[in-house]
């Protein structure tokens, strides 16, 4: 899909600075693709960006940490966005280690710039902002967090949306927090459609900037087809389902296919067992033939079998014999 760049993009200032060893191809491509990425973000969120972009590319992790220290910040990240300064910094070493692309992380951070320029801070709960940035950029958060050492190894079940925001902020639970944040935006899109996600972003943009007058929940209630409290209950319940409940739900939905697979599996085992049993019988026969080979000199015929017909005595059929005085059958005299 092609996106038309707004007219004000012609006057936007995009400054790219390199720190450390940065490939020229990466610098050129990100500078060239900035307008396209902003247009894609606007298409997905409905939010435009009229500000400038200052992009700092750090070739190594140490270069990135030194750059952050100039803002009084610290920590290993794939990228950071400072909306007030219209600035984005990318850690190319960690991006490569995470197995993702500079463009994906850049788009993620640009989304933070767009949200910061359009929506007041108190109307951007962290679960919503991080979930939306992942949803827009399709950032592989698990590999990204693994590269920065923030994989907790456990899937913590949230009890509220605020809990998800706290997890996304805490390095010990950041994996779960980002996971649930992305799932929340996916849930909003699947339940209400992408058009309502854009409508929510637009409503947040035009909401009052006074925290005392309105909050995220109030804007949500006035925009979405369902109120925030009811949606939160359903979403949190879906995230708290245990493994066995998920498994039972899967079985209930695909029971016929599962029965077919189980039956096919046992039929395969039965046929295999039958073939093995038949093969054992054949092998046993072959073994017996090898151990007990027949003797060619051994015969089933008695030694005088032929002599009985070649001698002087005339043997008649059994029914032509007459019994003797002692009751024994004798040859009949002719």
DOTIMAR-531545 format. One line per field, with one value per residue (C-alpha): x negated, y, z negated; residue number from 1. Coordinates in nm, 3 decimals. Example, Ala and Ser with C-alpha at 12.3 -4.5 7.8 and 13.67 -1.06 7.14 Angstrom:
2
c1 <- [-1.230 / -1.367]
c2 <- [-0.450 / -0.106]
c3 <- [-0.780 / -0.714]
n <- [1 / 2]
This chain:
334
c1 <- [0.000 / -0.130 / -0.101 / -0.094 / -0.339 / -0.193 / -0.297 / -0.465 / -0.710 / -0.888 / -0.989 / -1.074 / -1.430 / -1.579 / -1.927 / -2.118 / -2.427 / -2.663 / -2.860 / -3.116 / -3.127 / -2.801 / -2.762 / -2.684 / -2.412 / -2.219 / -2.246 / -2.130 / -1.837 / -1.697 / -1.720 / -1.548 / -1.272 / -1.179 / -0.889 / -0.753 / -0.761 / -0.584 / -0.319 / -0.262 / -0.228 / 0.026 / 0.220 / 0.239 / 0.299 / 0.456 / 0.196 / -0.023 / -0.361 / -0.468 / -0.792 / -1.152 / -1.352 / -1.698 / -1.831 / -2.146 / -2.296 / -2.531 / -2.747 / -2.837 / -2.670 / -2.931 / -2.864 / -2.494 / -2.552 / -2.776 / -2.509 / -2.239 / -2.457 / -2.443 / -2.070 / -2.114 / -1.979 / -2.128 / -2.045 / -2.088 / -1.810 / -1.765 / -1.652 / -1.512 / -1.290 / -1.284 / -0.969 / -1.060 / -1.381 / -1.230 / -1.519 / -1.564 / -1.876 / -1.938 / -2.179 / -2.290 / -2.499 / -2.205 / -1.971 / -2.198 / -2.227 / -1.848 / -1.811 / -1.579 / -1.622 / -1.716 / -1.406 / -1.170 / -1.323 / -1.333 / -0.963 / -0.891 / -1.072 / -0.913 / -0.575 / -0.679 / -0.763 / -0.423 / -0.235 / -0.435 / -0.364 / 0.011 / 0.132 / 0.078 / -0.138 / 0.138 / 0.354 / 0.083 / 0.066 / -0.248 / -0.061 / 0.117 / -0.193 / -0.424 / -0.153 / -0.072 / -0.440 / -0.486 / -0.161 / -0.269 / -0.628 / -0.580 / -0.886 / -1.000 / -1.004 / -1.116 / -1.441 / -1.487 / -1.454 / -1.675 / -1.951 / -1.930 / -1.923 / -1.565 / -1.415 / -1.254 / -1.183 / -0.836 / -0.495 / -0.333 / 0.045 / 0.168 / 0.453 / 0.518 / 0.402 / 0.205 / 0.026 / -0.077 / -0.219 / -0.419 / -0.555 / -0.657 / -0.853 / -1.026 / -1.322 / -1.245 / -0.899 / -0.947 / -0.901 / -0.556 / -0.465 / -0.548 / -0.376 / -0.051 / -0.069 / -0.088 / 0.190 / 0.409 / 0.383 / 0.437 / 0.748 / 0.882 / 0.827 / 0.990 / 1.290 / 1.364 / 1.172 / 0.870 / 1.098 / 1.195 / 0.829 / 0.767 / 1.077 / 0.946 / 0.609 / 0.786 / 1.009 / 0.706 / 0.539 / 0.833 / 0.904 / 0.838 / 0.483 / 0.596 / 0.553 / 0.818 / 1.087 / 1.041 / 0.835 / 0.770 / 1.063 / 1.309 / 1.191 / 1.213 / 1.571 / 1.676 / 1.517 / 1.520 / 1.832 / 1.775 / 1.671 / 1.319 / 1.409 / 1.601 / 1.331 / 1.057 / 1.238 / 1.273 / 0.919 / 0.755 / 0.962 / 0.836 / 0.475 / 0.524 / 0.653 / 0.439 / 0.268 / 0.524 / 0.815 / 0.653 / 0.593 / 0.954 / 1.077 / 0.862 / 0.994 / 1.352 / 1.304 / 1.113 / 1.236 / 1.322 / 0.979 / 0.810 / 1.010 / 0.915 / 0.548 / 0.552 / 0.730 / 0.482 / 0.193 / 0.317 / 0.395 / 0.039 / -0.093 / 0.128 / 0.015 / -0.345 / -0.312 / -0.148 / -0.426 / -0.691 / -0.519 / -0.502 / -0.863 / -0.964 / -0.788 / -0.968 / -1.301 / -1.240 / -1.169 / -1.487 / -1.684 / -1.541 / -1.631 / -1.987 / -2.026 / -1.852 / -1.930 / -1.775 / -1.998 / -1.986 / -2.059 / -1.765 / -1.451 / -1.104 / -1.075 / -1.142 / -1.448 / -1.247 / -0.977 / -1.080 / -1.180 / -0.822 / -0.731 / -1.043 / -1.047 / -0.898 / -0.597 / -0.280 / -0.120 / 0.245 / 0.447 / 0.547 / 0.908 / 0.791 / 0.603 / 0.762 / 0.708 / 0.507 / 0.582 / 0.413 / 0.620 / 0.336 / 0.372 / 0.181 / 0.100 / 0.359 / 0.232 / 0.317]
c2 <- [0.000 / 0.345 / 0.639 / 0.999 / 1.208 / 1.530 / 1.861 / 1.972 / 1.682 / 1.891 / 2.133 / 1.874 / 1.868 / 1.519 / 1.519 / 1.191 / 1.175 / 0.877 / 0.783 / 0.506 / 0.256 / 0.297 / 0.156 / 0.427 / 0.209 / 0.200 / 0.575 / 0.641 / 0.398 / 0.521 / 0.883 / 0.801 / 0.592 / 0.835 / 0.994 / 0.655 / 0.522 / 0.831 / 0.795 / 0.431 / 0.528 / 0.793 / 0.538 / 0.298 / 0.546 / 0.841 / 1.070 / 1.294 / 1.434 / 1.784 / 1.803 / 1.749 / 1.431 / 1.408 / 1.054 / 0.943 / 0.611 / 0.449 / 0.174 / 0.014 / -0.033 / 0.184 / 0.462 / 0.439 / 0.452 / 0.758 / 0.929 / 0.856 / 0.984 / 1.326 / 1.331 / 1.197 / 0.857 / 0.510 / 0.155 / -0.079 / -0.043 / -0.103 / 0.255 / 0.554 / 0.843 / 1.183 / 1.355 / 1.690 / 1.700 / 1.536 / 1.293 / 0.919 / 0.719 / 0.362 / 0.106 / -0.079 / -0.334 / -0.453 / -0.439 / -0.681 / -0.900 / -0.911 / -1.034 / -0.752 / -0.467 / -0.101 / 0.002 / -0.189 / -0.033 / 0.309 / 0.285 / 0.185 / 0.493 / 0.720 / 0.606 / 0.730 / 1.068 / 1.078 / 0.990 / 1.239 / 1.517 / 1.449 / 1.313 / 1.455 / 1.241 / 1.166 / 1.032 / 0.785 / 0.501 / 0.299 / -0.017 / 0.179 / 0.358 / 0.055 / -0.171 / 0.072 / 0.119 / -0.258 / -0.298 / -0.037 / -0.157 / -0.531 / -0.526 / -0.875 / -0.774 / -1.112 / -1.120 / -0.749 / -0.785 / -1.093 / -0.892 / -0.628 / -0.885 / -0.808 / -1.155 / -1.254 / -1.613 / -1.613 / -1.518 / -1.304 / -1.281 / -0.920 / -0.816 / -0.477 / -0.255 / -0.048 / -0.367 / -0.416 / -0.062 / -0.135 / -0.458 / -0.280 / -0.031 / -0.293 / -0.475 / -0.789 / -0.819 / -0.625 / -0.931 / -1.000 / -0.631 / -0.582 / -0.909 / -0.808 / -0.452 / -0.575 / -0.825 / -0.540 / -0.346 / -0.665 / -0.728 / -0.378 / -0.421 / -0.766 / -0.665 / -0.320 / -0.298 / -0.085 / 0.210 / 0.235 / 0.220 / 0.521 / 0.692 / 0.642 / 0.796 / 1.093 / 1.140 / 1.130 / 1.392 / 1.632 / 1.565 / 1.833 / 1.852 / 1.893 / 1.569 / 1.686 / 1.713 / 1.395 / 1.077 / 0.790 / 0.587 / 0.872 / 0.922 / 0.547 / 0.537 / 0.820 / 0.670 / 0.292 / 0.073 / -0.065 / 0.112 / 0.073 / -0.106 / -0.382 / -0.428 / -0.436 / -0.710 / -0.926 / -0.867 / -0.928 / -1.245 / -1.368 / -1.304 / -1.480 / -1.803 / -2.095 / -2.331 / -2.603 / -2.372 / -2.280 / -2.646 / -2.737 / -2.456 / -2.584 / -2.938 / -2.813 / -2.627 / -2.894 / -3.217 / -3.391 / -3.326 / -3.439 / -3.764 / -3.828 / -3.766 / -3.991 / -4.269 / -4.238 / -4.254 / -4.573 / -4.731 / -4.659 / -4.820 / -5.128 / -5.177 / -5.130 / -5.383 / -5.634 / -5.599 / -5.640 / -5.954 / -6.104 / -6.018 / -6.189 / -6.507 / -6.503 / -6.435 / -6.726 / -6.959 / -6.852 / -6.904 / -7.255 / -7.343 / -7.229 / -7.418 / -7.744 / -7.810 / -8.135 / -8.452 / -8.573 / -8.937 / -8.951 / -9.118 / -9.181 / -9.517 / -9.849 / -10.044 / -10.350 / -10.139 / -10.245 / -10.599 / -10.686 / -10.666 / -10.832 / -11.155 / -11.499 / -11.444 / -11.325 / -11.054 / -10.985 / -10.689 / -10.678 / -10.776 / -11.095 / -11.234 / -11.517 / -11.558 / -11.860 / -12.095 / -11.866 / -11.576 / -11.422 / -11.343 / -11.576 / -11.553 / -11.732 / -12.034 / -12.039]
c3 <- [0.000 / 0.089 / -0.145 / -0.034 / -0.231 / -0.369 / -0.224 / -0.544 / -0.508 / -0.246 / -0.520 / -0.787 / -0.913 / -0.942 / -1.091 / -1.123 / -1.343 / -1.373 / -1.683 / -1.651 / -1.368 / -1.174 / -0.822 / -0.570 / -0.416 / -0.746 / -0.786 / -0.430 / -0.437 / -0.770 / -0.663 / -0.335 / -0.498 / -0.775 / -0.586 / -0.480 / -0.836 / -0.970 / -0.699 / -0.797 / -1.163 / -1.069 / -0.866 / -1.162 / -1.443 / -1.263 / -1.424 / -1.210 / -1.305 / -1.208 / -1.405 / -1.307 / -1.363 / -1.510 / -1.469 / -1.652 / -1.541 / -1.792 / -1.648 / -1.983 / -2.317 / -2.489 / -2.238 / -2.320 / -2.697 / -2.663 / -2.453 / -2.713 / -2.995 / -2.834 / -2.911 / -3.262 / -3.160 / -3.175 / -3.076 / -2.782 / -2.528 / -2.159 / -2.120 / -2.304 / -2.204 / -2.372 / -2.250 / -2.403 / -2.199 / -1.889 / -1.914 / -1.860 / -1.940 / -1.822 / -1.969 / -1.656 / -1.847 / -2.056 / -1.758 / -1.574 / -1.883 / -1.914 / -1.558 / -1.456 / -1.208 / -1.266 / -1.069 / -1.302 / -1.614 / -1.447 / -1.366 / -1.725 / -1.857 / -1.595 / -1.725 / -2.069 / -1.910 / -1.739 / -2.058 / -2.261 / -2.012 / -1.995 / -2.329 / -2.676 / -2.905 / -3.159 / -2.874 / -2.769 / -3.024 / -2.968 / -2.870 / -2.596 / -2.465 / -2.464 / -2.328 / -2.049 / -1.958 / -1.933 / -1.742 / -1.487 / -1.443 / -1.501 / -1.725 / -1.834 / -2.200 / -2.338 / -2.139 / -2.202 / -2.578 / -2.575 / -2.408 / -2.680 / -2.960 / -3.064 / -3.016 / -3.345 / -3.242 / -3.397 / -3.268 / -3.537 / -3.520 / -3.557 / -3.784 / -3.620 / -3.336 / -3.587 / -3.686 / -3.323 / -3.317 / -3.633 / -3.483 / -3.161 / -3.374 / -3.595 / -3.432 / -3.636 / -3.479 / -3.157 / -2.935 / -3.076 / -3.077 / -2.709 / -2.622 / -2.792 / -2.655 / -2.296 / -2.367 / -2.493 / -2.167 / -1.968 / -2.177 / -2.113 / -1.740 / -1.727 / -1.941 / -1.804 / -1.477 / -1.373 / -1.295 / -1.663 / -1.766 / -1.540 / -1.680 / -2.034 / -1.941 / -1.784 / -2.089 / -2.318 / -2.099 / -2.131 / -2.499 / -2.755 / -2.882 / -3.242 / -3.441 / -3.688 / -3.421 / -3.220 / -3.206 / -2.972 / -3.103 / -3.046 / -2.688 / -2.631 / -2.761 / -2.533 / -2.222 / -2.224 / -2.188 / -2.539 / -2.857 / -2.990 / -3.315 / -3.138 / -2.875 / -3.140 / -3.335 / -3.025 / -2.906 / -3.244 / -3.286 / -2.949 / -3.056 / -3.390 / -3.245 / -3.348 / -3.110 / -3.176 / -3.102 / -2.773 / -2.700 / -2.779 / -2.559 / -2.275 / -2.322 / -2.328 / -2.002 / -1.812 / -1.978 / -1.648 / -1.501 / -1.823 / -1.831 / -1.469 / -1.542 / -1.850 / -1.658 / -1.372 / -1.616 / -1.786 / -1.449 / -1.341 / -1.661 / -1.612 / -1.251 / -1.349 / -1.631 / -1.395 / -1.139 / -1.406 / -1.537 / -1.186 / -1.126 / -1.451 / -1.338 / -1.003 / -1.173 / -1.411 / -1.121 / -0.947 / -1.265 / -1.310 / -0.951 / -1.009 / -1.338 / -1.236 / -0.873 / -0.727 / -0.689 / -0.324 / -0.434 / -0.669 / -0.523 / -0.651 / -0.459 / -0.644 / -0.529 / -0.396 / -0.233 / 0.119 / 0.014 / -0.077 / 0.288 / 0.432 / 0.213 / 0.278 / 0.060 / 0.219 / 0.011 / 0.075 / -0.019 / -0.386 / -0.313 / -0.126 / -0.426 / -0.638 / -1.007 / -1.125 / -1.409 / -1.657 / -1.540 / -1.344 / -0.980 / -0.750 / -0.382 / -0.174 / 0.024 / 0.391]
n <- [1 / 2 / 3 / 4 / 5 / 6 / 7 / 8 / 9 / 10 / 11 / 12 / 13 / 14 / 15 / 16 / 17 / 18 / 19 / 20 / 21 / 22 / 23 / 24 / 25 / 26 / 27 / 28 / 29 / 30 / 31 / 32 / 33 / 34 / 35 / 36 / 37 / 38 / 39 / 40 / 41 / 42 / 43 / 44 / 45 / 46 / 47 / 48 / 49 / 50 / 51 / 52 / 53 / 54 / 55 / 56 / 57 / 58 / 59 / 60 / 61 / 62 / 63 / 64 / 65 / 66 / 67 / 68 / 69 / 70 / 71 / 72 / 73 / 74 / 75 / 76 / 77 / 78 / 79 / 80 / 81 / 82 / 83 / 84 / 85 / 86 / 87 / 88 / 89 / 90 / 91 / 92 / 93 / 94 / 95 / 96 / 97 / 98 / 99 / 100 / 101 / 102 / 103 / 104 / 105 / 106 / 107 / 108 / 109 / 110 / 111 / 112 / 113 / 114 / 115 / 116 / 117 / 118 / 119 / 120 / 121 / 122 / 123 / 124 / 125 / 126 / 127 / 128 / 129 / 130 / 131 / 132 / 133 / 134 / 135 / 136 / 137 / 138 / 139 / 140 / 141 / 142 / 143 / 144 / 145 / 146 / 147 / 148 / 149 / 150 / 151 / 152 / 153 / 154 / 155 / 156 / 157 / 158 / 159 / 160 / 161 / 162 / 163 / 164 / 165 / 166 / 167 / 168 / 169 / 170 / 171 / 172 / 173 / 174 / 175 / 176 / 177 / 178 / 179 / 180 / 181 / 182 / 183 / 184 / 185 / 186 / 187 / 188 / 189 / 190 / 191 / 192 / 193 / 194 / 195 / 196 / 197 / 198 / 199 / 200 / 201 / 202 / 203 / 204 / 205 / 206 / 207 / 208 / 209 / 210 / 211 / 212 / 213 / 214 / 215 / 216 / 217 / 218 / 219 / 220 / 221 / 222 / 223 / 224 / 225 / 226 / 227 / 228 / 229 / 230 / 231 / 232 / 233 / 234 / 235 / 236 / 237 / 238 / 239 / 240 / 241 / 242 / 243 / 244 / 245 / 246 / 247 / 248 / 249 / 250 / 251 / 252 / 253 / 254 / 255 / 256 / 257 / 258 / 259 / 260 / 261 / 262 / 263 / 264 / 265 / 266 / 267 / 268 / 269 / 270 / 271 / 272 / 273 / 274 / 275 / 276 / 277 / 278 / 279 / 280 / 281 / 282 / 283 / 284 / 285 / 286 / 287 / 288 / 289 / 290 / 291 / 292 / 293 / 294 / 295 / 296 / 297 / 298 / 299 / 300 / 301 / 302 / 303 / 304 / 305 / 306 / 307 / 308 / 309 / 310 / 311 / 312 / 313 / 314 / 315 / 316 / 317 / 318 / 319 / 320 / 321 / 322 / 323 / 324 / 325 / 326 / 327 / 328 / 329 / 330 / 331 / 332 / 333 / 334]
